[in-house]
Amino acid sequence: MFLRTAAMAFIISLATCPAQAASVTLSSLLGGGSVTEGDVTFGTFAFLDLSDVASYPEDREVAPSEVLISTSATASSVTLTATFDPSITLVADGAFFKFFLDFVASVDAPSTRQISGVSLTGDIIHAGSDSGVEAVYALGGFGSIGGPEIEIFSAPGFGTQISDGAALGTPVSALLMEGKSEGGIGFDSSAHLSTYSLTFDLLGDPPVTTVVPLPAGLPLLLAGLGGLALVRRRHARP
């Protein structure tokens, strides 16, 4: 009875286990790498850090290996999340960070869905009267004609905004996203950035997903459990 119950529990766990989001370091995506979530691929990653720790040791240099890229999806959207590990924290007087992180989001054929808008959310904290931090993304690239920008920030006199979004006038199947993140502090202040997410709204019907078959080794496992049960039953006979 125990073995039968264990086998059923194993089957149920396979059927109900949610799909894990893809996660890779940004360093593995530079130079042509990509990550796909459903019918959307994120690729053409570019990264540039503008800190100058050689001249200003208090600055926070951000390396691509410290940026973890993960993805997730719903029926009508797909999300790319950048998580900084360790988080970007400024505490020394005069500390500064600034980097650019760009990529292209594209809908893969044969899907006919299109990107209709993008929203940006993040974890931004500042403390003190002489500090600020922000993350900005330009849909279509900075300086593009009519390309909206979305921004999250925290700064004295401006308050804190942890979400922003914009709709595209014309939905597209591929969209360049150019991003800039920066922060700085004066005296007796601090600033912090640990993660932000970009969610792409998708128009159209999602592609039909195929049923994932049970692992090939499952029948063998069940047969083995059945064999153990048979042996146990034979030994239990008087």
C-alpha positions in Angstrom: 0.0 0.0 0.0 2.9 2.4 0.9 4.6 1.8 -2.5 1.4 2.4 -4.4 0.8 5.6 -2.5 4.4 6.8 -3.2 4.0 6.0 -6.9 0.8 8.0 -7.1 2.3 10.9 -5.3 5.2 10.9 -7.7 2.9 11.0 -10.7 0.8 13.9 -9.2 4.0 15.9 -8.5 5.0 15.6 -12.1 1.7 16.8 -13.3 1.4 19.7 -10.9 5.0 21.0 -10.8 5.1 24.5 -12.4 7.6 25.2 -15.1 10.8 26.9 -13.8 11.7 30.3 -15.2 14.9 30.4 -17.2 17.8 32.2 -15.4 21.3 32.9 -16.6 24.0 35.4 -15.9 24.2 38.4 -18.2 27.8 37.6 -19.0 26.7 34.4 -20.7 24.4 36.3 -22.9 26.8 39.0 -24.2 28.2 38.2 -27.6 25.2 36.6 -29.1 23.4 34.7 -26.4 19.7 34.7 -26.0 16.9 33.4 -23.7 13.4 32.4 -24.8 10.2 32.5 -22.9 7.2 31.0 -24.8 7.1 32.7 -28.2 9.4 35.6 -27.2 13.2 35.7 -27.4 15.4 38.2 -25.7 18.7 38.7 -27.4 21.3 41.1 -28.7 22.3 42.0 -25.2 24.8 44.8 -24.6 26.3 46.1 -21.4 28.5 49.0 -20.4 29.6 50.0 -16.9 30.7 53.6 -16.5 32.0 53.6 -12.9 35.6 54.6 -12.3 36.8 52.7 -9.3 40.4 53.3 -10.2 40.0 57.0 -9.7 37.1 56.9 -7.2 37.3 53.7 -5.0 34.0 54.5 -3.4 32.2 53.9 -6.7 30.2 50.7 -7.2 31.3 48.8 -10.3 28.7 46.5 -11.8 30.0 43.4 -13.6 27.9 41.3 -16.1 28.5 38.2 -13.9 26.6 40.0 -11.1 23.5 40.4 -13.2 21.1 37.5 -13.2 18.5 37.4 -16.1 15.3 35.5 -15.6 12.1 35.3 -17.5 8.4 34.4 -16.8 5.1 34.6 -18.7 1.4 34.8 -18.4 -1.2 34.2 -21.2 -0.9 37.9 -22.3 2.6 39.0 -21.3 6.2 38.0 -20.9 8.6 39.4 -18.3 12.4 39.8 -18.2 13.9 40.4 -14.7 17.4 41.6 -13.9 18.5 40.8 -10.4 21.8 42.2 -9.0 23.7 39.8 -6.8 25.1 41.3 -4.7 22.7 44.2 -4.7 23.9 47.6 -5.7 24.2 49.6 -2.5 26.0 52.9 -2.0 27.0 53.9 1.5 30.3 55.8 1.2 30.2 59.6 0.8 30.4 60.5 -2.9 29.7 56.9 -4.1 28.3 56.5 -7.7 27.2 53.9 -10.1 26.1 54.0 -13.7 25.6 51.3 -16.4 23.7 50.7 -19.6 21.9 47.4 -20.3 20.3 47.0 -23.7 18.5 44.1 -25.5 16.0 43.2 -28.1 12.7 41.5 -27.4 11.2 39.7 -30.4 8.2 37.4 -31.1 9.3 34.2 -32.7 7.6 32.9 -35.9 5.2 31.3 -36.5 3.5 33.2 -33.6 1.7 36.3 -34.9 1.5 38.1 -31.6 2.9 41.6 -31.3 4.3 43.7 -28.5 1.8 46.5 -27.6 3.4 48.0 -24.5 6.0 47.7 -21.8 6.0 48.3 -18.0 8.9 48.7 -15.7 8.9 47.9 -11.9 11.7 47.6 -9.5 13.1 47.8 -6.0 14.7 51.2 -5.4 15.5 52.7 -2.0 17.3 55.9 -1.0 17.9 57.4 2.4 19.0 60.9 3.3 18.6 64.2 1.6 21.6 64.0 -0.7 21.1 60.8 -2.7 19.2 59.4 -5.7 18.9 56.4 -7.9 17.0 55.7 -11.1 16.5 53.1 -13.9 15.2 54.3 -17.3 14.3 52.4 -20.4 13.6 53.8 -23.9 11.3 51.8 -26.1 12.9 51.7 -29.5 16.1 53.3 -28.1 17.2 56.7 -26.7 16.7 59.5 -29.2 14.3 57.5 -31.4 11.5 59.6 -32.8 8.3 59.1 -30.8 9.9 56.4 -28.7 8.5 56.6 -25.1 10.7 56.3 -22.0 9.7 54.5 -18.8 11.4 55.3 -15.5 11.6 54.2 -11.9 13.4 56.4 -9.3 13.8 57.6 -5.8 15.3 61.0 -5.1 14.7 64.0 -2.6 12.2 66.4 -3.9 10.8 63.9 -6.5 9.7 61.1 -4.2 9.8 57.4 -5.2 8.2 55.8 -8.2 8.6 52.0 -8.4 6.5 51.4 -11.5 5.9 53.0 -14.9 4.6 51.9 -18.3 4.0 53.0 -21.8 1.9 51.8 -24.8 3.3 51.6 -28.3 1.3 53.6 -30.9 1.8 50.7 -33.3 2.4 47.2 -32.0 5.6 45.6 -33.2 7.0 42.1 -33.4 10.5 43.2 -32.3 11.5 46.0 -30.0 14.8 47.5 -29.0 15.1 48.3 -25.3 17.9 50.6 -24.3 18.3 51.0 -20.5 20.3 53.3 -18.2 20.6 52.8 -14.4 22.5 55.2 -12.2 22.7 56.4 -8.6 24.8 58.6 -6.4 25.0 59.9 -2.8 26.5 62.8 -1.0 27.1 62.9 2.7 25.4 60.7 5.3 23.1 59.1 2.7 22.6 55.7 1.0 21.1 54.4 -2.2 20.1 50.9 -3.2 19.0 48.9 -6.3 18.5 45.1 -6.2 16.2 44.2 -9.1 13.9 45.5 -11.8 11.5 43.8 -14.2 10.3 44.7 -17.7 6.9 43.2 -18.7 5.9 43.1 -22.4 2.2 43.2 -23.2 1.3 40.9 -26.1 -1.6 41.3 -28.5 -3.1 38.2 -30.2 -3.7 34.6 -29.3 -0.9 32.7 -27.6 0.6 29.8 -29.5 -0.9 26.4 -28.9 1.3 24.5 -26.5 1.9 20.7 -26.9 1.3 18.3 -24.1 4.6 17.4 -22.4 4.9 13.6 -22.3 5.8 11.9 -19.1 9.5 11.2 -18.6 10.7 8.2 -20.5 12.0 6.6 -17.3 8.7 6.8 -15.5 7.3 3.4 -16.7 10.5 1.7 -15.6 10.2 3.4 -12.2 6.6 2.3 -11.8 7.5 -1.3 -12.9 10.3 -1.3 -10.4 7.9 -0.2 -7.6 5.5 -2.9 -8.7 8.3 -5.5 -8.6 9.2 -4.4 -5.1 5.6 -4.7 -4.0 5.4 -8.2 -5.5 8.5 -9.3 -3.7 7.3 -7.8 -0.5 3.9 -9.6 -0.8 5.6 -13.0 -1.5 7.8 -12.6 1.6 4.7 -11.7 3.7 3.0 -15.1 2.8 3.0 -17.6 5.7 
